[in-house]
Amino acid sequence: MIVGDPANWLGWWRTSACALVLVAGAGPACGSEPVTDPVRATTCAELVDAGRATAEEVLDELADRTLADLEADHPDRPFADLDPVLRRDVFDARAADLGCGEAELADLACTAFQGLSHRAHGDLARTYLAPYFTACD
């Protein structure tokens, strides 16, 4: 449970988003339907496809919401509504099963997450996407 200063919540959230980036790494395979469920991923690239689908869902959930909006819904855990969407444990387990390293996933994520910035409508959504793009630096 996250308690304390709202700035710490944002820091936690940024860390979680970065972890998702590292687990979610790459783009769709040529000629195939992108995988949207990490459990179905059979390669690191497909796991990244699932990560992009998850990122799109998160952006839809965030829309134009602010941190204050999230805190109003869940004062003790403002990002609680995102936990079922993020499924960090599932991504982590699948990455381990597939032998996907953090560096490999980060490299794959650079291309897979291009084009998402137009879907970020508020500061919170842009903050969520920031780790995806810093992974490409």
C-alpha positions as CSV (number, residue, x, y, z in Angstrom):
1,M,0.0,0.0,0.0
2,I,1.3,3.4,-0.9
3,V,1.0,6.0,1.9
4,G,2.3,9.4,2.4
5,D,3.0,12.4,0.1
6,P,1.3,12.4,-3.3
7,A,4.6,13.1,-4.9
8,N,5.7,9.7,-3.7
9,W,2.7,8.1,-5.4
10,L,3.7,9.7,-8.6
11,G,7.2,8.4,-8.2
12,W,5.9,5.0,-7.5
13,W,3.7,5.2,-10.6
14,R,6.6,6.3,-12.8
15,T,8.7,3.4,-11.5
16,S,5.8,1.0,-12.3
17,A,5.4,2.4,-15.7
18,C,9.2,2.1,-16.4
19,A,9.1,-1.5,-15.2
20,L,6.2,-2.2,-17.6
21,V,8.3,-0.7,-20.4
22,L,11.1,-3.0,-19.6
23,V,8.9,-6.0,-19.5
24,A,6.8,-4.9,-22.5
25,G,9.5,-4.4,-25.1
26,A,8.7,-4.8,-28.9
27,G,6.4,-4.3,-31.9
28,P,4.2,-6.5,-34.0
29,A,5.7,-9.4,-35.9
30,C,5.5,-8.9,-39.7
31,G,2.3,-10.3,-41.1
32,S,0.8,-11.5,-37.9
33,E,-1.8,-10.3,-35.5
34,P,-0.3,-8.5,-32.5
35,V,-0.5,-10.4,-29.3
36,T,-2.5,-8.4,-26.7
37,D,-2.3,-10.9,-23.8
38,P,1.2,-11.5,-22.2
39,V,0.2,-15.1,-21.4
40,R,-0.1,-15.8,-25.2
41,A,3.3,-14.3,-26.0
42,T,5.8,-16.9,-27.4
43,T,8.6,-14.5,-28.1
44,C,10.0,-11.3,-26.4
45,A,8.7,-9.3,-29.4
46,E,5.1,-10.6,-28.8
47,L,5.5,-9.8,-25.1
48,V,6.2,-6.2,-26.2
49,D,3.1,-6.3,-28.4
50,A,1.1,-7.1,-25.3
51,G,2.9,-4.3,-23.5
52,R,1.8,-1.8,-26.1
53,A,-1.8,-3.0,-25.9
54,T,-1.6,-2.5,-22.2
55,A,-0.2,1.0,-22.6
56,E,-3.0,1.8,-24.9
57,E,-5.5,0.6,-22.3
58,V,-3.8,2.7,-19.6
59,L,-4.0,5.8,-21.8
60,D,-7.7,5.2,-22.4
61,E,-8.2,4.8,-18.6
62,L,-6.2,8.0,-17.8
63,A,-7.7,10.1,-20.7
64,D,-7.8,13.7,-19.3
65,R,-7.7,12.7,-15.6
66,T,-5.4,14.3,-13.2
67,L,-3.6,13.0,-10.1
68,A,-6.2,14.8,-8.0
69,D,-8.9,12.9,-9.9
70,L,-7.3,9.6,-9.1
71,E,-6.7,10.6,-5.5
72,A,-10.4,11.5,-5.1
73,D,-11.3,8.0,-6.2
74,H,-8.7,6.2,-4.1
75,P,-7.0,8.5,-1.6
76,D,-4.7,5.8,-0.3
77,R,-3.9,4.2,-3.7
78,P,-4.6,6.7,-6.5
79,F,-3.5,4.3,-9.2
80,A,-5.5,1.3,-7.9
81,D,-7.7,1.3,-11.0
82,L,-4.7,0.7,-13.2
83,D,-3.5,-2.4,-11.3
84,P,-5.8,-4.9,-13.1
85,V,-4.8,-3.4,-16.5
86,L,-1.0,-3.3,-15.9
87,R,-0.7,-6.9,-14.6
88,R,2.9,-6.4,-13.7
89,D,3.2,-9.9,-12.2
90,V,2.0,-11.6,-15.4
91,F,4.4,-9.6,-17.5
92,D,7.3,-10.3,-15.2
93,A,6.6,-14.0,-15.1
94,R,6.2,-14.3,-18.8
95,A,9.4,-12.3,-19.5
96,A,11.3,-14.8,-17.1
97,D,9.7,-17.8,-18.9
98,L,10.8,-16.5,-22.3
99,G,14.2,-15.4,-21.1
100,C,13.6,-11.8,-22.1
101,G,16.3,-9.5,-20.7
102,E,15.6,-5.9,-19.7
103,A,17.9,-4.5,-22.4
104,E,16.3,-6.6,-25.1
105,L,12.8,-5.5,-24.0
106,A,13.8,-1.9,-23.8
107,D,15.3,-2.0,-27.3
108,L,12.2,-3.6,-28.7
109,A,10.0,-1.1,-26.9
110,C,11.6,1.8,-28.7
111,T,9.9,1.0,-32.0
112,A,6.8,-0.7,-30.6
113,F,5.6,2.3,-28.6
114,Q,6.1,4.9,-31.3
115,G,3.0,6.7,-32.2
116,L,1.4,6.5,-28.7
117,S,2.2,10.1,-27.8
118,H,-0.9,11.3,-29.7
119,R,-3.1,9.3,-27.4
120,A,-1.8,11.1,-24.3
121,H,-4.3,13.8,-23.6
122,G,-3.2,15.1,-20.1
123,D,-0.1,15.6,-18.1
124,L,-0.6,12.4,-16.2
125,A,-0.9,10.4,-19.4
126,R,2.2,12.1,-20.8
127,T,4.1,11.3,-17.5
128,Y,3.0,7.7,-17.9
129,L,4.5,7.6,-21.4
130,A,7.8,9.3,-20.6
131,P,9.7,6.1,-19.6
132,Y,8.7,4.5,-22.9
133,F,10.5,7.2,-24.8
134,T,13.5,7.7,-22.5
135,A,14.2,4.0,-23.0
136,C,15.1,4.9,-26.6
137,D,17.8,7.4,-25.6
